[in-house]
Amino acid sequence: MNLVLANCNVVDVEQGRIQENRNLLIEGQFIKGVTDRQTRSEGRPVDLKGTYVLPGLSNMHNNLSMVFPFKNTNLTESPAITVLRCYRRAYDALMAGITTLRTVGEQNRVDLSLKKMINEGWVKGPRIFAGGKGLGAVGGHGSDFGQIETKGPEEFGKAARRELARGADHLKIFITGGIAKQEEDFEKPQMTKEEMVAVVSAARSRGTYVTAHAGSSLPIMRAVEAGVKCFEHGYVLSREAAQAIKNSNGCLVPTLSVTRSGDWMRKNGFEEWTIEKALSAGKTHVDSTKTAIRAGVRILNGTDLPPGDSNDGVNATVREIEFLTEAGLSPLEALRAATTYPSALCGVSKKLGSVKEGYLADLVAVPDSPLSDIRALEKIGFVMKDGEIFRNEL
């Protein structure tokens, strides 16, 4: 039966305006129409009580299989256990209003299995764009987390093609160190330009892109030259590096939560050195994000924390959106960072990320306009994915 989501205001994230007093006709997975409240439509009415409807949120940096604290990672864990652990995190995200996840390196390629389970209808969960296993240097940043370790352009190219053949939607590489390892820093490169070119070539042959764990400017600039499209973290980003990303039509997923979530880290048993390393990078990290914003780099929302977790008493994905506004994004740009921009990167901008006729019915509703105050997202009371209502607490 069709549904009529009645008595709502539509947040137009493309035009940056509110369409007041609307009804949404939902037919199967899709939005069949957006009409004024006076237009009669056939279907079961669902009163949204004057709330503001916007696209379901996207989180573009997820490692669903990550174990906290990191030292408890078991690289011999059964894939069955891994997928069950990850399913709970994915379902929690959906119930919080995060209807789309992009994964960027999973143990046992659990994201590929979980995506299949959800798409086949065996379980309920968010839409997943899966990266399979990340690719990195031998002993590099991904080495203790079940990722692929290899060396040389030829071997990187082979590894990339294998991930794509297994069903990866995009490829993830590790080009610098990060916070998770005590001995690493952000500056030292962990891949050569030739190795990056090999991975990019494999991705382009399948019509997709490469995203890179990247801590600092010089490796990022080298990766831009190699054709890398998206960058994760950017802890230390110069104006030159930001401009390089901008000029290449690339994008940045800052994951500001990584360096601003000490209480969450302590609650999850992180070692004190990890917490100190993360928090000490906080100021430079947010300054780097501000640099990217001033340069006009497209910013995407992503946490590197479990997307359905609570952070500072707020859903972690929503908290990251708030961090982005604190770094300088307008509420509209912050919303786009979690809706239209992710769908564009994932190649689905014609069917996902907006509230429009013909688009997939992935929707959330909040009591106030997030264009006026982004904190309205803290009160998501309605969640729909693929035309199915998962929460209605209005």
C-alpha positions as CSV (number, residue, x, y, z in Angstrom):
1,M,0.0,0.0,0.0
2,N,1.2,3.5,-0.8
3,L,1.9,5.9,2.1
4,V,1.1,9.5,2.4
5,L,3.5,11.4,4.7
6,A,1.1,14.2,5.6
7,N,1.5,17.6,7.2
8,C,5.3,18.2,6.9
9,N,7.8,20.8,5.7
10,V,10.4,19.6,3.2
11,V,14.0,20.7,3.6
12,D,15.3,21.2,0.1
13,V,19.0,20.7,0.6
14,E,19.7,21.4,-3.1
15,Q,18.1,24.9,-3.1
16,G,18.6,25.7,0.6
17,R,15.0,26.4,1.3
18,I,12.0,25.0,3.1
19,Q,8.9,23.8,1.2
20,E,6.1,24.4,3.7
21,N,2.9,22.5,4.2
22,R,3.7,19.5,2.0
23,N,2.6,15.9,1.7
24,L,4.9,13.2,0.4
25,L,3.5,10.2,-1.6
26,I,5.6,7.1,-1.1
27,E,5.2,4.2,-3.5
28,G,7.3,1.2,-2.8
29,Q,10.9,2.3,-2.3
30,F,10.4,5.7,-4.0
31,I,9.0,9.2,-3.5
32,K,6.2,9.3,-6.0
33,G,5.3,12.9,-5.5
34,V,5.7,16.1,-3.3
35,T,2.4,18.0,-3.1
36,D,0.8,20.7,-1.1
37,R,-1.3,19.6,1.8
38,Q,-4.6,20.3,0.0
39,T,-3.9,17.8,-2.8
40,R,-5.6,14.5,-2.2
41,S,-3.5,11.4,-2.6
42,E,-4.3,7.7,-2.4
43,G,-2.5,5.9,0.3
44,R,-2.4,5.3,4.1
45,P,-1.8,8.6,5.8
46,V,1.0,9.1,8.3
47,D,0.8,12.4,10.1
48,L,4.2,14.0,10.5
49,K,2.7,16.7,12.7
50,G,4.4,19.7,11.1
51,T,7.9,18.4,11.3
52,Y,10.8,19.0,8.9
53,V,11.6,16.2,6.5
54,L,15.0,15.8,5.0
55,P,17.0,13.1,3.3
56,G,18.3,10.3,5.5
57,L,21.8,11.1,6.7
58,S,25.0,9.6,5.3
59,N,28.2,8.7,7.2
60,M,31.1,8.4,4.9
61,H,33.8,7.1,7.1
62,N,33.0,3.8,8.8
63,N,35.1,0.9,10.0
64,L,32.3,-1.2,11.3
65,S,34.6,-4.1,12.3
66,M,37.0,-2.0,14.3
67,V,37.5,-3.3,17.9
68,F,38.0,-0.9,20.8
69,P,40.5,-0.6,22.3
70,F,42.6,-1.4,19.2
71,K,44.8,-3.8,21.1
72,N,41.9,-6.2,21.4
73,T,41.7,-6.8,17.7
74,N,41.8,-10.5,16.8
75,L,43.0,-11.0,13.2
76,T,41.9,-14.7,13.3
77,E,38.3,-13.8,14.2
78,S,35.7,-15.9,12.4
79,P,34.0,-13.9,9.6
80,A,30.6,-15.1,11.1
81,I,31.5,-13.3,14.4
82,T,32.7,-10.2,12.5
83,V,29.5,-9.8,10.5
84,L,27.3,-10.2,13.6
85,R,29.3,-7.5,15.4
86,C,29.1,-5.2,12.4
87,Y,25.4,-5.8,11.8
88,R,24.6,-4.5,15.3
89,R,26.5,-1.3,14.6
90,A,24.9,-0.9,11.2
91,Y,21.4,-1.4,12.5
92,D,22.0,1.1,15.3
93,A,23.0,3.6,12.7
94,L,19.8,3.1,10.7
95,M,17.6,3.5,13.8
96,A,19.4,6.8,14.5
97,G,18.6,8.1,11.1
98,I,21.8,7.3,9.3
99,T,20.4,5.6,6.3
100,T,23.6,5.4,4.2
101,L,27.1,4.2,5.3
102,R,30.3,4.1,3.3
103,T,32.8,1.7,4.7
104,V,36.6,2.3,4.2
105,G,38.4,-1.0,5.1
106,E,36.8,-3.9,7.0
107,Q,38.2,-7.0,8.6
108,N,37.2,-10.1,6.7
109,R,35.5,-7.9,4.0
110,V,32.5,-8.0,6.3
111,D,31.0,-5.0,4.6
112,L,30.5,-6.9,1.3
113,S,28.7,-9.7,3.2
114,L,26.6,-7.3,5.2
115,K,25.7,-5.3,2.1
116,K,24.5,-8.5,0.4
117,M,22.5,-9.5,3.4
118,I,20.7,-6.1,3.5
119,N,20.2,-5.9,-0.2
120,E,18.7,-9.4,-0.4
121,G,16.3,-8.6,2.4
122,W,17.7,-11.1,4.8
123,V,18.2,-8.4,7.5
124,K,17.3,-4.8,7.9
125,G,20.0,-2.2,7.7
126,P,21.3,1.0,6.1
127,R,22.4,1.3,2.5
128,I,26.1,0.4,2.3
129,F,28.7,1.5,-0.2
130,A,31.5,-1.0,0.6
131,G,35.2,-0.7,0.2
132,G,36.2,-4.3,1.1
133,K,39.7,-4.4,2.6
134,G,42.0,-1.3,2.5
135,L,45.4,-1.4,0.8
136,G,48.6,-0.4,2.4
137,A,52.3,-0.9,2.9
138,V,53.8,-3.9,4.6
139,G,53.7,-3.0,8.3
140,G,51.9,0.2,7.5
141,H,48.8,1.9,9.1
142,G,46.3,-0.9,8.2
143,S,48.6,-3.8,9.1
144,D,47.2,-4.6,12.5
145,F,43.5,-4.3,11.5
146,G,43.2,-7.1,8.9
147,Q,43.8,-5.0,5.8
148,I,45.9,-5.9,2.8
149,E,49.7,-5.4,3.0
150,T,51.6,-5.2,-0.2
151,K,54.5,-3.5,-2.0
152,G,55.3,-2.0,-5.5
153,P,53.0,-0.7,-8.2
154,E,52.4,-4.1,-9.8
155,E,51.3,-5.8,-6.6
156,F,49.2,-2.8,-5.5
157,G,47.4,-2.9,-8.9
158,K,46.7,-6.7,-8.5
159,A,45.4,-6.2,-5.0
160,A,43.2,-3.4,-6.1
161,R,41.7,-5.4,-9.0
162,R,41.0,-8.3,-6.6
163,E,39.0,-6.1,-4.2
164,L,37.0,-4.7,-7.1
165,A,36.4,-8.2,-8.4
166,R,35.0,-9.2,-5.0
167,G,32.5,-6.4,-5.1
168,A,34.1,-3.3,-3.7
169,D,32.3,-0.1,-4.7
170,H,35.5,2.0,-4.2
171,L,39.0,1.5,-3.0
172,K,40.7,2.7,0.2
173,I,44.5,3.2,0.6
174,F,46.7,4.2,3.5
175,I,49.2,6.8,2.4
176,T,50.5,8.0,5.8
177,G,50.5,7.0,9.4
178,G,47.8,8.0,11.9
179,I,46.6,8.0,15.5
180,A,46.0,4.3,16.0
181,K,49.7,3.4,16.2
182,Q,52.0,4.9,18.8
183,E,55.1,4.8,16.5
184,E,53.5,6.5,13.5
185,D,53.2,10.2,12.6
186,F,51.2,12.0,10.0
187,E,54.1,13.3,7.9
188,K,55.9,10.2,6.6
189,P,54.5,8.7,3.4
190,Q,53.7,5.0,3.3
191,M,53.0,4.7,-0.4
192,T,54.9,5.9,-3.5
193,K,53.2,7.9,-6.2
194,E,53.6,5.0,-8.6
195,E,51.8,2.7,-6.2
196,M,48.9,5.1,-5.9
197,V,48.7,5.5,-9.7
198,A,48.4,1.7,-10.0
199,V,45.4,1.7,-7.6
200,V,43.8,4.7,-9.2
201,S,44.1,3.0,-12.6
202,A,42.4,-0.1,-11.4
203,A,39.6,1.9,-9.9
204,R,39.0,4.0,-13.0
205,S,38.9,0.8,-15.1
206,R,35.8,-0.1,-13.2
207,G,34.3,3.4,-13.1
208,T,35.0,4.2,-9.5
209,Y,37.4,6.1,-7.3
210,V,40.1,5.9,-4.6
211,T,40.0,7.4,-1.1
212,A,43.0,7.7,1.0
213,H,43.8,7.7,4.7
214,A,45.9,10.8,4.7
215,G,47.5,12.7,7.6
216,S,49.5,15.5,6.0
217,S,50.0,17.8,3.1
218,L,52.9,16.5,1.0
219,P,51.5,13.0,0.7
220,I,48.1,14.5,-0.1
221,M,49.5,16.6,-2.9
222,R,51.3,13.6,-4.3
223,A,48.1,11.6,-4.1
224,V,46.2,14.3,-5.9
225,E,48.7,14.1,-8.7
226,A,48.2,10.3,-8.8
227,G,44.5,10.8,-9.2
228,V,43.1,10.1,-5.7
229,K,39.7,11.6,-5.4
230,C,38.8,11.6,-1.7
231,F,40.9,12.1,1.5
232,E,40.2,11.0,5.0
233,H,41.2,13.0,8.1
234,G,43.7,15.6,6.8
235,Y,45.1,16.3,10.2
236,V,47.7,18.7,8.9
237,L,46.6,20.4,5.8
238,S,48.3,23.4,4.2
239,R,46.7,26.0,1.9
240,E,48.6,24.5,-1.0
241,A,47.3,21.0,-0.3
242,A,43.7,22.2,0.2
243,Q,43.9,24.1,-3.1
244,A,45.2,21.0,-4.8
245,I,42.2,19.0,-3.6
246,K,39.9,21.8,-4.7
247,N,41.5,22.1,-8.2
248,S,41.1,18.4,-8.8
249,N,37.4,18.4,-7.8
250,G,38.3,16.2,-4.9
251,C,36.8,16.0,-1.4
252,L,37.7,15.7,2.2
253,V,36.1,13.7,5.0
254,P,37.7,15.4,8.1
255,T,36.4,13.0,10.8
256,L,36.8,15.7,13.4
257,S,35.3,13.3,16.0
258,V,38.7,11.5,16.0
259,T,40.5,14.3,17.8
260,R,37.6,15.7,19.8
261,S,36.1,12.7,21.6
262,G,38.1,12.0,24.7
263,D,35.2,10.9,26.9
264,W,34.0,8.5,24.2
265,M,37.5,7.0,23.9
266,R,37.8,6.5,27.7
267,K,34.3,4.9,27.8
268,N,35.5,2.5,25.1
269,G,38.7,1.5,26.9
270,F,41.3,3.3,24.8
271,E,44.8,3.4,26.2
272,E,45.8,6.7,27.6
273,W,48.6,7.3,25.0
274,T,46.0,6.9,22.2
275,I,43.7,9.5,23.9
276,E,46.5,11.9,24.4
277,K,47.8,11.5,20.8
278,A,44.3,12.1,19.5
279,L,43.4,15.1,21.6
280,S,46.8,16.7,21.1
281,A,46.1,16.8,17.3
282,G,42.7,18.5,17.8
283,K,43.6,22.1,17.2
284,T,45.7,21.5,14.1
285,H,43.0,19.2,12.8
286,V,40.2,21.7,13.1
287,D,42.5,24.5,11.7
288,S,43.2,22.2,8.7
289,T,39.5,21.7,8.2
290,K,39.0,25.4,8.3
291,T,41.7,25.8,5.7
292,A,39.9,23.3,3.4
293,I,36.6,25.1,3.9
294,R,38.1,28.5,3.0
295,A,39.7,26.9,-0.1
296,G,36.3,25.7,-1.2
297,V,37.0,22.0,-0.8
298,R,33.9,19.8,-0.8
299,I,33.5,18.5,2.7
300,L,31.8,15.2,3.5
301,N,30.4,13.9,6.8
302,G,32.1,10.9,8.4
303,T,33.0,10.0,11.9
304,D,35.5,7.1,12.2
305,L,33.4,6.3,15.3
306,P,30.6,3.8,15.2
307,P,27.9,5.7,13.4
308,G,25.1,4.9,15.8
309,D,27.1,5.5,19.0
310,S,26.5,8.4,21.4
311,N,29.2,11.1,21.6
312,D,28.7,13.9,24.1
313,G,25.2,12.7,24.6
314,V,24.4,13.1,20.9
315,N,24.4,10.6,18.1
316,A,28.0,10.4,16.8
317,T,27.1,11.1,13.2
318,V,25.0,14.2,14.2
319,R,27.8,15.4,16.5
320,E,30.2,15.3,13.6
321,I,27.9,17.4,11.5
322,E,27.8,19.9,14.4
323,F,31.7,19.8,14.5
324,L,31.7,20.7,10.8
325,T,29.5,23.8,11.5
326,E,31.9,24.8,14.4
327,A,34.7,24.6,11.9
328,G,33.0,27.0,9.5
329,L,30.4,25.2,7.4
330,S,27.0,26.8,7.2
331,P,24.1,24.6,8.3
332,L,23.1,24.2,4.7
333,E,26.7,23.1,3.7
334,A,26.8,20.8,6.7
335,L,23.5,19.2,5.6
336,R,24.8,18.8,2.1
337,A,28.0,17.1,3.6
338,A,25.7,14.4,4.9
339,T,23.2,14.1,2.0
340,T,23.8,15.4,-1.5
341,Y,27.6,15.4,-1.6
342,P,27.9,11.8,-0.4
343,S,25.4,10.6,-3.0
344,A,27.4,12.5,-5.7
345,L,30.7,10.8,-4.7
346,C,29.0,7.4,-4.7
347,G,27.5,8.0,-8.1
348,V,23.9,7.9,-7.1
349,S,23.0,11.6,-7.1
350,K,20.0,11.0,-9.5
351,K,18.2,8.8,-7.0
352,L,19.5,9.5,-3.5
353,G,20.3,12.4,-1.2
354,S,17.3,14.7,-1.9
355,V,13.6,14.8,-1.2
356,K,12.3,14.8,-4.7
357,E,9.9,12.8,-6.9
358,G,11.6,9.7,-8.2
359,Y,14.2,9.5,-5.5
360,L,14.6,6.7,-3.0
361,A,12.5,7.2,0.1
362,D,15.3,7.5,2.6
363,L,14.0,10.1,5.0
364,V,14.2,11.5,8.5
365,A,12.1,14.1,10.3
366,V,12.9,16.6,13.0
367,P,10.8,19.1,15.0
368,D,12.6,22.3,13.8
369,S,14.4,23.5,10.7
370,P,18.0,22.4,10.6
371,L,18.7,25.2,8.2
372,S,18.1,27.6,11.2
373,D,19.8,25.5,13.8
374,I,21.8,22.3,12.9
375,R,21.1,21.0,16.5
376,A,17.6,20.2,15.3
377,L,19.2,16.9,14.0
378,E,19.6,15.8,17.7
379,K,15.9,15.2,17.8
380,I,15.3,12.9,14.8
381,G,11.9,11.3,15.6
382,F,11.1,9.6,12.3
383,V,13.2,7.3,10.1
384,M,12.3,5.8,6.8
385,K,14.5,3.8,4.4
386,D,13.4,2.4,1.1
387,G,9.9,3.5,1.9
388,E,9.7,1.5,5.1
389,I,9.2,3.2,8.4
390,F,11.8,2.1,11.0
391,R,11.0,4.7,13.7
392,N,8.0,7.0,14.3
393,E,8.2,8.8,17.7
394,L,6.5,12.0,16.6
